[in-house]
């Protein structure tokens, strides 16, 4: 744009267009400020004017006038188009221009994958380009479009945005439908583009950012099981670094690794335990970043009966021996029912070395769980270990361990809680394995096992390694925007699109860790989730702390479960079942029996699946989706909102953000997170968990001055309610605790 002086007419024209676009807002003060700025003595360029208009619009975003966020977004999008028009040598009015040429140019620049042009003809691309609808850009809030531009749109090597928002949605749709049958591929892409561009759903960050590009993979995170030998530990760390550099988060189960003081090859007391290996993982997380965007993200899990549990719980604390600290790792504890019972009854708990248990008892304690509530194989084996005369153990009051858990949670937010018996009792694929822990965000629960090296030989002058691949879990995620989808009555349609796209991710992903690729194909596990729960409650006029919200949660997630399972069944009829279907709870019908599903439609679906199969062994998981929910202009996951209004810190300014669809009508229903009685949240999640076959990223929001007894009661409520996991315990300092905004409004 030419650096010419801004004229009064240009200012008036810009403001007139905005006031026409947003008739519900009063632009009087806005116009005064812009006119004053434009008429100051020093020369103003059009670029400077637009920047000032954006900042002025941002200033006006308040709880009383939240729609100024759309004004700021509209101005930002105009600047975005202007920058892209310059890079394409076109005027803004000519955008988007030839979509085929855009793909061709970005492929030549090695930013897009050549697979796009190899898979689609020019006529197909031209047709899809004609469907790009720039009016859908106006669905973005300001924080939404800024997040999209900064983190997801394709950029040049020097950081310039080269891709329009609607082009990103179409590229994702084209990529994920690439291998569909050609006769229906275009119509499926149109469906996917409709859902994504209208913000009915979002794909997970790696898919959102990397689909169609020349680098990166599409899955969110991975879970590995580390065997108790040196080679397995180092091989696992290599796999962690390989996946981390490609943008994947990791969950690592260390429960099989021998404890400190255990023997090695008969030499007593020489093992250093799990902490040094955690230090190694911590160094990997820091040194191997995710494509330069952020450092690696790793969560490590340990069983609560492991002899190293106390130092493990202290690894993230800010005081103590720094040599025993791993501040860059997240921690999770794998907890059996028996431990919770011992805590509740204030009884003792016994700690063991897994290596010694395996050597003396001939089995691994972590390989068992209680098949029914209050009885089962784990507690039988556990008490066998306690009673054994030779097996060494440490005895501590069970409540002391729980105190240490809660101290760490209030200081660091972790450890996450993984209720292993609840998880495994409801594992639809228990015929093929066991689940030892969850992932980085506690929503994934799929079969796990360690990869074992069988032999390494020299053949024809080359070293050949043979491994027996374990179940290396892959998280393929997407989420439905509840508020928009439910209010527009599009749930069935959106779920079907989401399941198909996620199933396609499995076949498109070229994972650098081969055992993950094998596991992905064996189970075809996906995780369709939701966000915008609080947003939906506010639009429906339902208070968070009410039996009506709990009942609505139950009925809504039953609908989501039904449509998700049915969509996977329809895909199985079209493409075949996952290889491990036979013998699963899906095939026997036990999945439906365990959850108490009854009625004609459920019985029919159960019979249909038994006869015709299911495409995906794991189906639903509710992730945190904080970034993608911001883009979609809704509330995160199943969480209550933090504040009615807050500021997002940027490099040189702040972005005011308000609760979605904030109005005098919805304000009353936006009770904020730290004012919500958490037992109501647990009650909602109890209903939700029944319908979600995997896990849920479920945060507990508490004050820093919460009494230990109260926090303990929350944990007991979660466990007794059948929750599979809890995520962070998010606490706030007393000095920053404010009165409830929605109540005062």
KEFI-425413 format. One record per residue (C-alpha): x, y, z; residue in three letters. Coordinates in steps of 0.001 Angstrom, whole numbers. Example, Ala and Ser with C-alpha at 12.3 -4.5 7.8 and 13.67 -1.06 7.14 Angstrom:
# KEFI-425413
px;py;pz;aa
12300;-4500;7800;Ala
13670;-1060;7140;Ser
# end
This chain:
# KEFI-425413
px;py;pz;aa
0;0;0;Unk
1340;3432;-933;Unk
2455;5598;1963;Unk
34;8451;1306;Unk
-1539;10811;3776;Unk
-4823;9567;5215;Unk
-7745;11743;4152;Unk
-10850;12454;6212;Unk
-12995;10736;3580;Unk
-11049;7497;3930;Unk
-11578;7504;7696;Unk
-15280;8166;7297;Unk
-15580;5366;4718;Unk
-13861;2819;6961;Unk
-15999;3700;9972;Unk
-19193;3756;7918;Unk
-18493;216;6691;Unk
-17877;-961;10250;Unk
-20994;710;11651;Unk
-23043;-925;8891;Unk
-21499;-4282;9694;Unk
-22108;-3866;13453;Unk
-25331;-1840;13833;Unk
-25716;-2759;17503;Unk
-22580;-790;18486;Unk
-22229;2954;18985;Unk
-19241;4183;16947;Unk
-19408;7836;18067;Unk
-16473;7789;20500;Unk
-14540;5402;18291;Unk
-14907;7773;15323;Unk
-13817;10780;17395;Unk
-10641;9058;18510;Unk
-9766;7801;15005;Unk
-10488;11194;13419;Unk
-8324;12969;15997;Unk
-5495;10517;15324;Unk
-5795;10876;11537;Unk
-5874;14688;11698;Unk
-2792;15150;13830;Unk
-30;17150;12182;Unk
2413;14321;11473;Unk
1806;12247;8372;Unk
-234;9051;8848;Unk
-79;6055;6566;Unk
-3010;3774;5885;Unk
-1117;973;7665;Unk
-704;3130;10765;Unk
-4358;4069;10686;Unk
-5499;438;10501;Unk
-3196;-490;13364;Unk
-4567;2359;15489;Unk
-8150;1382;14638;Unk
-7492;-2186;15751;Unk
-5980;-1032;19055;Unk
-8856;1391;19615;Unk
-11395;-1365;18964;Unk
-9502;-3671;21345;Unk
-9644;-1026;24080;Unk
-13428;-1012;23837;Unk
-13849;-4777;24397;Unk
-15547;-5042;27790;Unk
-18082;-7227;29527;Unk
-20650;-4522;28705;Unk
-19741;-4315;25010;Unk
-18123;-7662;24088;Unk
-18964;-7366;20381;Unk
-16087;-4945;19851;Unk
-13997;-8102;19577;Unk
-15631;-8706;16177;Unk
-14830;-5162;15074;Unk
-11183;-5675;15981;Unk
-11237;-9073;14244;Unk
-12713;-7555;11084;Unk
-9972;-4937;10972;Unk
-7281;-7552;11652;Unk
-8612;-9775;8850;Unk
-8480;-6807;6477;Unk
-4796;-6342;7340;Unk
-4226;-10077;6981;Unk
-5718;-10031;3490;Unk
-3643;-6980;2616;Unk
-389;-8689;3614;Unk
-1257;-11844;1688;Unk
-2287;-9828;-1372;Unk
1167;-8229;-1421;Unk
2867;-11628;-1248;Unk
706;-12854;-4136;Unk
1082;-9689;-6204;Unk
-2676;-9097;-6267;Unk
-5088;-6519;-4950;Unk
-7196;-7394;-1908;Unk
-10318;-7421;-4053;Unk
-8849;-10231;-6182;Unk
-8363;-12581;-3228;Unk
-8468;-15475;-2841;Unk
-7714;-15766;-6569;Unk
-6725;-19107;-8074;Unk
-6678;-21707;-5303;Unk
-4812;-24065;-7626;Unk
-2068;-21481;-8102;Unk
-1804;-20966;-4339;Unk
-1259;-24701;-3810;Unk
1200;-24804;-6686;Unk
3221;-21854;-5338;Unk
3323;-23113;-1740;Unk
4281;-26594;-2946;Unk
7109;-25096;-4994;Unk
8213;-23214;-1854;Unk
8304;-26594;-61;Unk
5672;-25442;2424;Unk
2867;-27699;1139;Unk
3234;-31416;571;Unk
3428;-32502;-3104;Unk
710;-35054;-2238;Unk
-1976;-32387;-2708;Unk
-1189;-31797;-6376;Unk
-513;-35498;-6900;Unk
-3941;-36403;-5524;Unk
-6199;-33748;-7002;Unk
-6720;-32543;-10560;Unk
-6800;-28861;-11453;Unk
-10538;-29084;-12097;Unk
-11121;-30548;-8634;Unk
-8992;-27876;-6963;Unk
-10705;-25120;-8955;Unk
-14093;-26428;-7851;Unk
-13028;-26556;-4207;Unk
-11541;-23073;-4519;Unk
-14931;-21782;-5659;Unk
-16401;-22983;-2339;Unk
-14118;-20826;-188;Unk
-16452;-18527;1721;Unk
-14699;-15448;3121;Unk
-17875;-14357;4948;Unk
-17127;-17127;7464;Unk
-14032;-15179;8513;Unk
-16442;-12933;10407;Unk
-17197;-15766;12847;Unk
-13812;-15178;14504;Unk
-13334;-13155;17645;Unk
-10188;-11020;17759;Unk
-8284;-13432;20005;Unk
-9516;-16264;17756;Unk
-8199;-14864;14480;Unk
-4915;-13744;16068;Unk
-4375;-17237;17499;Unk
-5199;-18812;14133;Unk
-2816;-16507;12239;Unk
59;-16760;14678;Unk
-9;-20507;15307;Unk
-1748;-22313;12454;Unk
-1763;-20517;9100;Unk
1071;-21397;6737;Unk
3969;-18943;6904;Unk
7025;-18269;4795;Unk
10439;-19142;6188;Unk
10779;-15538;7371;Unk
7451;-15614;9208;Unk
5035;-13941;6766;Unk
1508;-15391;6667;Unk
849;-16828;3197;Unk
-2457;-18612;3716;Unk
-5987;-17288;4188;Unk
-8109;-18714;7042;Unk
-10587;-20366;4681;Unk
-7742;-21881;2679;Unk
-6414;-23553;5844;Unk
-9805;-25146;6484;Unk
-10005;-26378;2903;Unk
-6442;-27725;2919;Unk
-7206;-29674;6104;Unk
-10371;-31075;4480;Unk
-8546;-32019;1276;Unk
-5697;-33649;3178;Unk
-7868;-35718;5494;Unk
-10122;-36881;2641;Unk
-7267;-37548;229;Unk
-7616;-41336;245;Unk
-11394;-41504;63;Unk
-13024;-43094;-2994;Unk
-12843;-40610;-5867;Unk
-16558;-40856;-6660;Unk
-17532;-39324;-3327;Unk
-14329;-37602;-2271;Unk
-15346;-34085;-3313;Unk
-18673;-34265;-1481;Unk
-16868;-35474;1659;Unk
-14427;-32565;1406;Unk
-17359;-30181;1095;Unk
-18862;-31663;4268;Unk
-15574;-31388;6148;Unk
-15047;-27797;4994;Unk
-18602;-26909;6052;Unk
-18003;-28232;9570;Unk
-14537;-26705;10025;Unk
-15143;-23302;8449;Unk
-18414;-22793;10323;Unk
-16518;-23637;13539;Unk
-18798;-26560;14359;Unk
-15698;-28591;15142;Unk
-11936;-28288;15302;Unk
-9193;-30798;14687;Unk
-6354;-31108;17210;Unk
-3444;-28682;17041;Unk
-991;-30950;15135;Unk
-3639;-31730;12501;Unk
-4765;-28112;12369;Unk
-1228;-26802;11939;Unk
370;-29563;9843;Unk
-2300;-30983;7518;Unk
-1217;-30491;3931;Unk
2189;-29156;4877;Unk
5571;-30600;4031;Unk
6525;-31249;7647;Unk
5068;-32437;10955;Unk
2658;-35234;11842;Unk
-1057;-35173;12604;Unk
-1432;-36849;16000;Unk
-1526;-35010;19314;Unk
374;-37243;21693;Unk
1702;-40711;22412;Unk
2011;-43107;25358;Unk
4923;-45489;25902;Unk
5610;-48258;28403;Unk
9224;-48539;29575;Unk
10538;-52014;30345;Unk
12942;-52580;33228;Unk
16185;-52824;31290;Unk
18796;-50356;30139;Unk
18186;-50817;26435;Unk
14440;-50268;26782;Unk
14973;-47107;28819;Unk
17357;-45570;26284;Unk
15329;-46729;23280;Unk
12254;-45150;24829;Unk
14098;-41873;25305;Unk
15163;-41933;21648;Unk
11537;-42463;20593;Unk
10462;-39630;22899;Unk
12912;-37208;21279;Unk
11896;-38327;17767;Unk
8203;-37741;18417;Unk
8765;-34564;20431;Unk
10631;-32829;17608;Unk
7611;-33516;15384;Unk
5219;-31845;17798;Unk
3895;-34752;19875;Unk
3336;-34740;23632;Unk
4266;-37884;25564;Unk
2914;-39956;28432;Unk
5525;-42348;29824;Unk
4799;-45227;32208;Unk
7784;-45933;34496;Unk
6075;-48371;36860;Unk
8073;-51364;35640;Unk
11449;-49729;36330;Unk
13134;-51025;39494;Unk
13296;-48784;42541;Unk
16233;-47146;44245;Unk
18321;-49662;46199;Unk
17183;-52617;44121;Unk
19753;-55119;42886;Unk
21286;-55230;39413;Unk
22604;-58621;38234;Unk
22726;-59828;41818;Unk
24611;-56821;43190;Unk
22541;-55550;46108;Unk
21505;-51943;46632;Unk
23054;-50512;43461;Unk
19996;-49352;41471;Unk
19426;-45607;41480;Unk
15695;-45957;40832;Unk
13394;-43975;38528;Unk
14517;-40410;39361;Unk
17721;-40427;37226;Unk
15715;-41662;34245;Unk
13211;-38877;34854;Unk
16131;-36423;34820;Unk
17104;-37804;31437;Unk
13546;-37325;30137;Unk
13522;-33821;31611;Unk
16652;-32967;29608;Unk
15003;-34343;26476;Unk
11905;-32213;27063;Unk
14043;-29090;27353;Unk
16552;-29774;24577;Unk
14305;-31272;21870;Unk
11676;-28636;21180;Unk
8553;-29003;19077;Unk
9468;-27477;15715;Unk
10844;-24398;17444;Unk
7401;-23506;18846;Unk
7680;-24820;22407;Unk
9743;-27253;24429;Unk
8746;-30887;24574;Unk
5873;-31867;26834;Unk
6192;-35124;28793;Unk
4141;-36641;31619;Unk
5522;-39566;33615;Unk
3373;-41965;35624;Unk
4266;-44216;38577;Unk
2241;-46694;40633;Unk
1373;-45604;44159;Unk
2813;-48872;45549;Unk
6270;-48284;43968;Unk
9093;-47807;46504;Unk
10136;-44563;44753;Unk
6716;-42938;45164;Unk
7799;-40348;47772;Unk
10773;-38906;45824;Unk
8619;-39130;42679;Unk
5945;-36927;44273;Unk
8587;-34361;45228;Unk
10215;-34034;41786;Unk
8317;-30848;40829;Unk
8498;-29053;44173;Unk
10422;-25788;44350;Unk
12371;-26641;47507;Unk
14715;-29490;48388;Unk
17575;-31174;46541;Unk
17702;-29881;42950;Unk
19442;-33096;41898;Unk
16138;-34845;42648;Unk
13946;-32313;40802;Unk
12461;-32518;37291;Unk
10604;-29215;36952;Unk
9910;-29646;33228;Unk
8087;-32962;33513;Unk
4479;-33478;34549;Unk
3667;-36302;36944;Unk
789;-38732;37336;Unk
34;-41446;39887;Unk
-1545;-44777;38976;Unk
-3960;-45596;41808;Unk
-5856;-48845;42522;Unk
-9143;-48940;44434;Unk
-7381;-50727;47275;Unk
-5177;-47729;47993;Unk
-8175;-45394;48193;Unk
-9858;-47825;50577;Unk
-6750;-47909;52784;Unk
-6648;-44099;52836;Unk
-10325;-43880;53702;Unk
-9950;-46394;56545;Unk
-6664;-44763;57690;Unk
-4781;-48029;57286;Unk
-1233;-48861;56250;Unk
80;-49089;52707;Unk
2991;-51214;51540;Unk
5602;-50156;48986;Unk
7450;-52655;46807;Unk
10237;-52835;44252;Unk
8699;-54106;40967;Unk
11915;-55924;40036;Unk
11958;-57831;43331;Unk
8254;-58661;43041;Unk
8823;-60099;39577;Unk
11913;-62062;40689;Unk
10443;-63580;43862;Unk
6726;-63771;43093;Unk
7048;-64681;39422;Unk
4605;-62013;38285;Unk
4427;-58238;37904;Unk
2005;-56607;40319;Unk
1253;-53800;37848;Unk
-129;-56336;35348;Unk
-3271;-56932;37421;Unk
-6376;-54950;38301;Unk
-9599;-55561;40225;Unk
-12164;-56916;37795;Unk
-15061;-55874;40044;Unk
-15477;-53092;42584;Unk
-14057;-54275;45894;Unk
-12733;-57601;44634;Unk
-10339;-58887;42024;Unk
-6918;-60085;41000;Unk
-4897;-57014;41952;Unk
-5793;-56991;45637;Unk
-5301;-60755;45792;Unk
-1758;-60413;44386;Unk
-1043;-57331;46474;Unk
-1867;-59072;49766;Unk
159;-62075;48621;Unk
3142;-59713;48317;Unk
2446;-58215;51749;Unk
2315;-61674;53330;Unk
5421;-63054;51654;Unk
8189;-63675;54231;Unk
11155;-62852;51960;Unk
9827;-59989;49834;Unk
11055;-56640;51198;Unk
8593;-53801;51683;Unk
8201;-50405;53265;Unk
5121;-49746;55342;Unk
3623;-46249;55636;Unk
212;-44866;56597;Unk
-1717;-44619;53323;Unk
-2907;-41137;54299;Unk
721;-39928;54426;Unk
1135;-40682;50735;Unk
-2102;-38871;49969;Unk
-945;-35857;51971;Unk
2193;-35692;49831;Unk
41;-35950;46702;Unk
-2097;-33025;47817;Unk
901;-30888;48860;Unk
2390;-31328;45399;Unk
-951;-30616;43728;Unk
-1427;-27336;45586;Unk
2129;-26226;44788;Unk
2503;-27512;41214;Unk
-951;-28627;40021;Unk
238;-32238;39677;Unk
307;-35228;40018;Unk
-2593;-36236;37815;Unk
-4745;-39031;39251;Unk
-5196;-42221;37198;Unk
-7727;-44639;38708;Unk
-6425;-47804;37097;Unk
-9192;-50220;38193;Unk
-11987;-47996;36892;Unk
-10106;-47571;33617;Unk
-9408;-51262;33041;Unk
-12838;-52499;34066;Unk
-14295;-50374;31260;Unk
-11570;-51090;28702;Unk
-13412;-52274;25586;Unk
-10273;-54078;24388;Unk
-9182;-55868;27553;Unk
-8963;-59077;25492;Unk
-5773;-57665;23944;Unk
-4038;-55983;26846;Unk
-4063;-53576;29754;Unk
-3904;-49843;30436;Unk
-1199;-48672;32868;Unk
-1506;-44887;32600;Unk
-2882;-42027;30551;Unk
-1307;-39391;28335;Unk
-107;-35847;28857;Unk
-3668;-34539;29281;Unk
-5305;-37567;30998;Unk
-8027;-38137;28394;Unk
-6582;-41166;26585;Unk
-7014;-44721;27901;Unk
-5821;-47409;25474;Unk
-3935;-50687;25718;Unk
-222;-50376;26410;Unk
2807;-52669;26422;Unk
6555;-52301;26156;Unk
8515;-52846;22955;Unk
11145;-55538;23543;Unk
14354;-56076;21589;Unk
14627;-59753;20684;Unk
18013;-59904;18975;Unk
20637;-57893;17167;Unk
22677;-59664;14507;Unk
25223;-58911;11806;Unk
24050;-59840;8326;Unk
25862;-58997;5110;Unk
28006;-56483;6964;Unk
25003;-54686;8453;Unk
23581;-54639;11966;Unk
19968;-55848;11973;Unk
17807;-55316;15073;Unk
14659;-57344;15688;Unk
12051;-55961;18065;Unk
8737;-57271;19287;Unk
6556;-54148;19012;Unk
4499;-53195;22033;Unk
1271;-51188;22072;Unk
2592;-47635;21648;Unk
-537;-45488;21985;Unk
-1322;-42741;19466;Unk
-3833;-39957;20212;Unk
-5854;-38850;17173;Unk
-8106;-36048;18381;Unk
-10830;-33643;17275;Unk
-13540;-31787;19181;Unk
-17107;-30657;18634;Unk
-18168;-27122;19526;Unk
-21147;-27917;21736;Unk
-22671;-24443;21869;Unk
-22745;-23909;18124;Unk
-23532;-27488;17128;Unk
-26342;-28040;19635;Unk
-27920;-24602;19204;Unk
-27957;-25152;15415;Unk
-29200;-28757;15789;Unk
-26326;-30229;13768;Unk
-24948;-32835;16203;Unk
-25536;-35987;14160;Unk
-24029;-34461;11019;Unk
-20966;-33019;12756;Unk
-20211;-36237;14674;Unk
-20253;-38293;11466;Unk
-17800;-35868;9838;Unk
-15520;-35872;12885;Unk
-15328;-39678;13116;Unk
-14509;-40029;9419;Unk
-11798;-37367;9495;Unk
-10155;-38896;12563;Unk
-10264;-42370;11043;Unk
-8515;-40978;7978;Unk
-5776;-39433;10138;Unk
-4743;-42972;11109;Unk
-3973;-43953;7526;Unk
-2419;-40628;6532;Unk
-5;-40324;9436;Unk
3543;-41377;8712;Unk
4831;-41869;12230;Unk
8607;-41998;12779;Unk
8243;-44566;15589;Unk
7176;-47777;13877;Unk
5566;-49476;16876;Unk
3236;-46455;17131;Unk
2322;-46940;13465;Unk
1532;-50620;14102;Unk
-567;-49847;17206;Unk
-2446;-47148;15320;Unk
-3475;-49674;12679;Unk
-4315;-52490;15121;Unk
-6782;-50533;17234;Unk
-7588;-47584;14951;Unk
-8130;-45585;18132;Unk
-9555;-42080;17882;Unk
-10669;-39519;20446;Unk
-13670;-37401;19476;Unk
-14260;-34835;22225;Unk
-16155;-31656;22975;Unk
-15616;-28080;24057;Unk
-17914;-25204;24939;Unk
-19849;-26924;27738;Unk
-20133;-23798;29900;Unk
-20918;-21728;26797;Unk
-23786;-24106;26001;Unk
-25137;-24019;29560;Unk
-25185;-20207;29470;Unk
-27056;-20159;26145;Unk
-29518;-22736;27466;Unk
-30033;-20756;30669;Unk
-28821;-23575;32938;Unk
-26870;-22916;36126;Unk
-23715;-24969;36571;Unk
-24660;-25941;40136;Unk
-28007;-27509;39357;Unk
-29553;-30929;38876;Unk
-30862;-29659;35522;Unk
-27290;-29180;34266;Unk
-26337;-32665;35527;Unk
-29331;-34261;33795;Unk
-28652;-32321;30596;Unk
-25035;-33492;30696;Unk
-26187;-37100;30987;Unk
-28654;-36941;28099;Unk
-26405;-34889;25817;Unk
-23357;-37128;26145;Unk
-25520;-40198;25631;Unk
-26559;-38663;22307;Unk
-22937;-37917;21428;Unk
-21959;-41495;22330;Unk
-24757;-42984;20261;Unk
-23966;-40948;17155;Unk
-20208;-41553;17525;Unk
-20536;-45323;17884;Unk
-23047;-45444;15036;Unk
-20759;-43397;12773;Unk
-17867;-45796;13436;Unk
-20192;-48720;12712;Unk
-21213;-47168;9383;Unk
-17529;-46739;8515;Unk
-16914;-50410;9355;Unk
-19579;-51437;6847;Unk
-17828;-49279;4270;Unk
-14155;-49946;5064;Unk
-13982;-52875;7483;Unk
-13534;-53286;11252;Unk
-10368;-52661;13226;Unk
-8173;-55805;13314;Unk
-8672;-56479;17045;Unk
-12481;-56249;16911;Unk
-13163;-59968;17478;Unk
-13332;-60739;21193;Unk
-13674;-57090;22215;Unk
-16503;-55745;24372;Unk
-17818;-54171;21193;Unk
-18168;-57537;19475;Unk
-19658;-59356;22472;Unk
-22039;-56557;23397;Unk
-20484;-56224;26867;Unk
-19665;-52581;26142;Unk
-23376;-51722;26162;Unk
-24229;-53984;29109;Unk
-21533;-52466;31350;Unk
-22912;-48979;30729;Unk
-26542;-49923;31180;Unk
-27586;-48897;27675;Unk
-31108;-50104;26955;Unk
-33977;-49280;24667;Unk
-34694;-50143;21063;Unk
-32056;-47985;19382;Unk
-29229;-49177;21661;Unk
-30232;-52828;21322;Unk
-30356;-52456;17552;Unk
-26948;-50770;17446;Unk
-25448;-53478;19679;Unk
-26767;-56211;17374;Unk
-25626;-54379;14234;Unk
-22091;-53950;15587;Unk
-21876;-57580;16691;Unk
-22837;-58651;13177;Unk
-21170;-55993;10989;Unk
-18310;-54629;13109;Unk
-16857;-51332;14285;Unk
-14177;-49270;12585;Unk
-12424;-47908;15687;Unk
-11437;-49756;18874;Unk
-11455;-46542;20926;Unk
-13770;-43667;20078;Unk
-14279;-40802;22515;Unk
-11977;-38684;24685;Unk
-12492;-35152;25995;Unk
-9259;-33157;25637;Unk
-8435;-29713;27112;Unk
-8483;-28057;23631;Unk
-7699;-24628;25066;Unk
-6144;-23221;21847;Unk
-8669;-24543;19348;Unk
-11641;-23490;21497;Unk
-10226;-19949;21442;Unk
-10203;-20046;17640;Unk
-13787;-21316;17648;Unk
-14869;-18542;20039;Unk
-16116;-20817;22799;Unk
-15217;-22007;26296;Unk
-12531;-24645;26773;Unk
-13433;-28330;27050;Unk
-15850;-29126;29907;Unk
-14399;-26440;32204;Unk
-16187;-23490;33754;Unk
-14813;-20158;32528;Unk
-12024;-18495;34547;Unk
-13325;-14928;34380;Unk
-16098;-13007;32657;Unk
-13315;-10853;31247;Unk
-9538;-11228;31234;Unk
-6547;-9988;29264;Unk
-4341;-12138;27052;Unk
-766;-10869;27221;Unk
924;-10152;23909;Unk
4402;-8827;23199;Unk
3522;-5132;23259;Unk
-169;-5007;24209;Unk
-2997;-6863;25922;Unk
-6052;-8416;24297;Unk
-9246;-8179;26374;Unk
-11263;-11400;26144;Unk
-14809;-11903;27403;Unk
-16875;-15009;28025;Unk
-18458;-16224;24755;Unk
-21819;-14712;23830;Unk
-21689;-12589;26952;Unk
-24889;-10606;27463;Unk
-27174;-9503;30308;Unk
-29019;-12818;29798;Unk
-25977;-15147;29850;Unk
-23949;-13341;32543;Unk
-25941;-14911;35376;Unk
-25058;-18401;34112;Unk
-21330;-17732;33890;Unk
-20339;-18471;37458;Unk
-16537;-18607;37334;Unk
-14338;-21626;38003;Unk
-13085;-20800;41505;Unk
-16601;-19985;42720;Unk
-18170;-23199;41435;Unk
-18742;-25943;43994;Unk
-16435;-28628;42583;Unk
-18688;-31436;43766;Unk
-21220;-30294;41157;Unk
-18483;-30564;38521;Unk
-17693;-34084;39709;Unk
-21386;-34976;39531;Unk
-21564;-33738;35932;Unk
-18449;-35685;35048;Unk
-19822;-38823;36671;Unk
-22674;-38702;34147;Unk
-20360;-37754;31281;Unk
-17808;-40488;32014;Unk
-20423;-43228;31607;Unk
-20735;-42301;27940;Unk
-17055;-41636;27150;Unk
-15200;-44884;26476;Unk
-11790;-43332;27247;Unk
-11005;-40471;29632;Unk
-11728;-36810;30255;Unk
-9357;-33929;30977;Unk
-11059;-32893;34191;Unk
-9581;-30075;36279;Unk
-10343;-29356;39924;Unk
-10445;-25628;40791;Unk
-9685;-24825;44426;Unk
-8484;-21962;46592;Unk
-4957;-22106;47955;Unk
-6330;-21994;51492;Unk
-8525;-25053;50955;Unk
-8453;-27379;53941;Unk
-6746;-30738;53393;Unk
-9949;-32492;54413;Unk
-11929;-30652;51722;Unk
-9455;-31507;48964;Unk
-9369;-35108;50149;Unk
-13168;-35234;49988;Unk
-13047;-33965;46400;Unk
-10660;-36738;45420;Unk
-12831;-39346;47137;Unk
-15890;-37966;45374;Unk
-14098;-38264;42014;Unk
-12961;-41839;42685;Unk
-16306;-43047;44060;Unk
-18115;-41416;41138;Unk
-16211;-43667;38723;Unk
-14049;-40970;37178;Unk
-11113;-42531;35365;Unk
-8743;-39595;35791;Unk
-8421;-36105;37153;Unk
-6134;-33594;35460;Unk
-4696;-30512;37209;Unk
-5626;-29254;40634;Unk
-5714;-25576;39760;Unk
-5427;-23361;42811;Unk
-5497;-19599;43195;Unk
-3795;-17452;45797;Unk
-6058;-15920;48427;Unk
-4827;-12402;47614;Unk
-6015;-12800;44010;Unk
-9355;-14351;44878;Unk
-12149;-12036;43768;Unk
-15846;-12046;44432;Unk
-18121;-13826;41993;Unk
-18624;-11579;38969;Unk
-21722;-13309;37632;Unk
-23460;-13095;41025;Unk
-22706;-9382;41327;Unk
-23854;-8803;37743;Unk
# end
